[in-house]
Amino acid sequence: MDRQATDPLRVPACLSIVGAGRLGHSLAGALRAAGVDVLGPIGRGEPVPRADAVLLCVPDGEIAGAAAASAGAAPLIGHCSGATPIADLGPGAFGLHPLQTFAGGEGPERFRGVGCAVAGATPDALAAAAALARALGMRPFEIEDSGRAAYHASASIASNFLLALEDAAERVAAGAGLDPVDARELLAPLVRSTVENWAAHGPERALTGPIARGDEATVALQREAVAETAPELLALFDELAERTRALAAVTA
């Protein structure tokens, strides 16, 4: 980002937030704590008050309708979607997508130190998005509309798909007599260490386990256990085993 795009003086003095979900509430609280005059979060169907900028924190399928309802309320209008292009929002469009998860009730610390994908149809719109990100303590990085789908797919694989894998691990752990609560308690330290090693060293150096060691006999035993305990997960196990073999081959 250039100096102009990161100038904290470009933070909109007054911001209307549309969308009263988890992200809308979290952003409103964190931006108020950062000294921004925030109006909202405004619920569906409520009039959007005039401000220096409007930020839409609504599901992707509702962005167009919310943008239309917010027309004329501010010279800048942005959304918090990672995948949806900003092009259809108009000449003052911007994007602000925190690379973070929100379960509800998070404070300002949830934003600090994390990446934030920003975009802007004009230099001023981009500068406003980057300044909002920095006001929250985030690290802005620019994503063009052409790359948004790939960026968001990457985030979904890293976060949402990880939860799908942990659900699968819980279900297979039932074959060892572990209920889901016990499985989570026992597996969580392993998951945390794996993620920390990946972040510090990359996937090739962080990889451990029977496939990394070339122990196909153990992998075969695991496969039999999956087939017996959760046969619906067998195709997933096979695909992941193949991807892991390909990763292991990089380091061989």
C-alpha positions in Angstrom: 0.0 0.0 0.0 1.3 3.5 -0.7 1.5 6.3 1.9 -1.7 7.9 0.7 -3.7 4.7 1.1 -2.5 4.2 4.7 -2.9 7.8 5.9 -4.9 7.6 9.2 -6.3 11.0 8.5 -8.4 9.4 5.8 -10.5 7.4 8.3 -14.2 8.5 7.7 -15.2 10.7 10.6 -18.7 9.3 10.6 -19.6 5.8 9.4 -23.0 4.1 9.1 -22.8 0.3 9.5 -25.7 -1.6 7.9 -26.2 -5.2 9.2 -26.8 -6.1 12.8 -25.2 -9.5 12.7 -22.0 -10.7 14.4 -19.6 -8.8 12.2 -21.6 -5.6 12.2 -21.8 -5.5 16.0 -18.1 -6.4 16.4 -17.0 -3.7 13.9 -19.2 -1.1 15.4 -17.8 -1.6 18.9 -14.2 -1.8 17.7 -14.4 1.3 15.5 -16.1 3.3 18.3 -13.2 2.3 20.6 -10.9 3.6 17.9 -12.6 7.0 18.0 -14.8 6.7 14.9 -18.3 8.1 15.1 -20.4 5.0 14.2 -24.1 5.0 13.4 -25.7 1.6 13.9 -25.4 -1.2 13.3 -28.6 -0.6 11.4 -31.0 -3.5 10.9 -32.8 -4.7 7.8 -35.4 -2.2 6.5 -34.2 0.7 8.7 -33.4 4.0 7.1 -29.6 4.5 6.6 -28.5 7.8 8.2 -26.2 10.2 6.2 -22.5 9.8 7.0 -19.1 10.1 5.3 -19.2 6.4 4.4 -21.6 3.4 4.6 -20.2 -0.1 5.4 -22.5 -3.0 4.5 -22.1 -6.0 6.8 -24.7 -8.2 5.2 -24.7 -11.6 3.5 -23.4 -11.6 -0.1 -26.8 -12.2 -1.5 -28.2 -9.0 0.2 -25.4 -6.7 -0.8 -27.1 -5.3 -4.0 -30.3 -4.6 -2.1 -28.6 -3.0 0.8 -26.5 -0.9 -1.5 -29.6 0.3 -3.3 -31.3 1.1 0.0 -28.2 3.1 1.1 -27.9 5.1 -2.2 -27.3 8.8 -1.5 -26.5 8.3 2.2 -22.7 8.8 1.8 -20.1 9.5 -0.9 -18.4 6.2 -0.1 -20.1 2.8 0.2 -18.3 -0.5 0.9 -19.0 -4.1 1.9 -17.3 -6.7 4.1 -17.6 -9.6 1.6 -14.4 -11.4 0.7 -15.7 -12.9 -2.6 -18.2 -10.3 -4.0 -16.7 -7.7 -6.4 -17.0 -4.0 -5.5 -17.6 -2.9 -9.0 -21.4 -2.8 -8.7 -21.4 -0.5 -5.7 -20.7 2.6 -7.7 -18.0 5.2 -8.1 -17.3 5.5 -4.3 -17.1 1.7 -3.8 -14.7 0.1 -1.4 -14.1 -3.3 0.2 -13.1 -4.2 3.8 -12.8 -7.9 4.6 -11.2 -8.8 7.9 -9.3 -12.1 7.6 -10.7 -13.4 10.9 -13.6 -15.4 12.3 -16.4 -13.9 14.5 -18.6 -16.0 16.7 -20.2 -13.0 18.3 -19.4 -10.8 21.3 -15.7 -10.2 20.3 -14.0 -7.0 21.4 -11.5 -4.7 19.6 -8.6 -7.1 20.3 -10.2 -9.6 17.8 -9.1 -7.3 14.9 -5.6 -6.4 16.1 -2.7 -7.8 14.1 -4.8 -9.7 11.5 -4.8 -9.2 7.8 -7.6 -7.2 6.1 -8.3 -7.4 2.3 -9.1 -3.9 1.0 -10.2 -2.5 -2.3 -11.3 0.8 -3.7 -12.8 2.0 -7.0 -10.9 5.3 -6.5 -7.7 6.3 -4.6 -9.9 8.0 -2.0 -12.1 4.9 -1.5 -9.0 2.7 -1.2 -7.5 5.1 1.2 -10.6 5.1 3.4 -10.7 1.3 3.4 -7.0 1.0 4.4 -7.4 3.7 7.0 -10.3 1.9 8.6 -8.3 -1.3 8.7 -5.4 0.4 10.4 -7.7 2.1 12.9 -8.8 -1.3 13.9 -5.1 -2.5 14.2 -5.3 -4.7 11.1 -2.8 -5.0 8.3 -4.4 -4.0 5.0 -3.5 -5.6 1.7 -5.1 -4.9 -1.6 -7.1 -7.5 -3.5 -8.4 -6.7 -7.0 -11.9 -7.8 -8.0 -10.4 -10.4 -10.4 -8.7 -12.2 -7.5 -11.4 -12.0 -4.9 -12.9 -15.5 -5.5 -9.5 -17.1 -5.2 -8.6 -15.1 -2.1 -11.9 -16.1 -0.4 -11.6 -19.7 -1.5 -8.2 -19.8 0.2 -9.7 -18.4 3.4 -12.5 -20.9 3.3 -10.1 -23.8 2.9 -7.9 -22.6 5.7 -10.8 -21.9 8.1 -14.2 -23.5 7.2 -12.7 -26.7 5.7 -10.5 -27.1 8.7 -13.6 -27.3 10.9 -15.1 -29.9 8.5 -11.9 -31.9 9.0 -12.1 -31.6 12.8 -15.7 -32.8 12.6 -14.5 -35.8 10.6 -11.8 -36.5 13.2 -14.4 -36.4 16.0 -16.6 -38.9 14.1 -13.7 -41.3 13.5 -12.6 -41.0 17.1 -15.9 -42.6 18.1 -14.4 -45.8 16.9 -11.9 -45.6 19.8 -14.7 -45.0 22.3 -14.2 -41.2 22.5 -17.2 -38.9 22.6 -17.0 -35.6 20.7 -16.2 -33.5 23.8 -13.4 -35.8 24.8 -12.1 -36.0 21.3 -12.0 -32.2 21.0 -10.2 -31.9 24.3 -7.6 -34.4 23.4 -7.1 -33.4 19.8 -7.1 -29.6 20.3 -3.4 -29.4 21.4 -2.3 -31.4 18.4 -4.3 -29.1 16.1 -2.8 -26.0 17.7 0.7 -27.3 17.4 0.2 -28.3 13.8 -1.2 -24.9 12.8 1.7 -23.1 14.7 4.3 -25.3 12.9 2.6 -24.6 9.5 2.6 -20.9 10.2 6.3 -20.9 11.3 7.8 -23.4 8.8 5.4 -24.0 5.9 3.5 -27.2 5.1 6.4 -29.3 3.9 8.5 -28.9 7.0 5.5 -29.1 9.4 4.3 -32.4 8.0 4.6 -35.5 10.3 2.8 -38.8 10.6 2.8 -42.2 8.8 2.6 -40.9 5.2 5.6 -38.5 5.8 7.5 -41.6 7.1 6.4 -43.8 4.2 4.6 -46.1 6.6 1.8 -47.3 4.3 1.0 -50.3 6.5 -0.2 -47.9 9.2 -2.1 -45.9 6.6 -3.9 -49.1 5.5 -4.9 -49.8 9.1 -6.2 -46.3 9.5 -8.2 -46.7 6.3 -9.8 -49.9 7.6 -10.8 -48.1 10.8 -12.4 -45.2 8.9 -14.3 -47.7 6.7 -15.6 -49.5 9.8 -16.4 -46.4 11.9 -17.4 -43.7 9.4 -17.6 -45.2 5.9 -19.1 -42.0 4.5 -15.7 -40.4 5.1 -13.7 -43.0 3.2 -13.6 -40.9 0.0 -12.4 -37.9 2.0 -9.7 -40.0 3.7 -8.5 -41.3 0.4 -8.3 -37.9 -1.2 -6.5 -36.4 1.8 -4.1 -39.3 1.9 -3.2 -38.7 -1.8 -2.7 -34.9 -1.2 -0.5 -35.7 1.8 1.6 -38.1 -0.3 2.1 -35.4 -2.9 3.1 -33.0 -0.1 5.5 -35.6 1.4 7.1 -36.1 -2.1 8.1 -32.4 -2.1 10.3 -33.0 0.9 11.6 -36.4 0.0 
